[in-house]
Amino acid sequence: MNKLQFADYVVFFIYFFIVAAYGYYIYRKKRSAAASSKDFFLAEGSLTWWAIGASLIASNISAEHFIGMSGSGFALGLAISTYEWMAAATLIIVAVVLIPIYLKNKIYTMPQFLAKRYNDKVSTVMAVFWLLVYVFVNLTSIIYLGALAITSISTLSFEWCIAGLSVFAVIVTLGGMKVIGYTDVIRCSC
């Protein structure tokens, strides 16, 4: 079985360091300035349309695609791709129809929409529910599958991969969508 070579580790850790340093730099810069939810979720308005598109593609592709979708494709055949085709059509409808309405009304998050449409209680219930689902279902499966993929091609232990991916995710996310958007552009172009 092929394993990563020394040069592969060097490239991986250089990339890890650059992205983590950029995330931490933006985080420190935002901490010193007054940041709003618009700054955090909309990358301070600094992303262009092509960067947003690249970020959508790069953020959508994760360990669940490399492991889960491959297995589903093997078991079900090409039919599994209809999920991705429908997602592309849905994203176009959302971008053309819904996003302009949300931006016109200064709505940047779904809980903010629910608070305006209904009340703060509905907004809080939805936010807590999706936070728990994301942390205990989505995030854990992605980190698990990512660690599984890394251990299959490297000599790193499974536990170290989980810890490393978790720390990396926290550092990058601290900087908000600006860091995520620009690093996704780099990932998408590679």
WOSUL-V896242 format. One record per helix or strand of 2 or more residues. SS is the DSSP state (@ for helix, = for strand). FROM is the first residue (numbers start at 0). TO is the last residue. If there is no record, write none. Layout:
ss->[SS;SS]
from->[FROM;FROM]
to->[TO;TO]
//
This chain:
ss->[@;@;@;@;@;@;@;@;@]
from->[5;36;42;48;62;109;119;157;176]
to->[31;40;44;59;103;116;152;173;188]
//
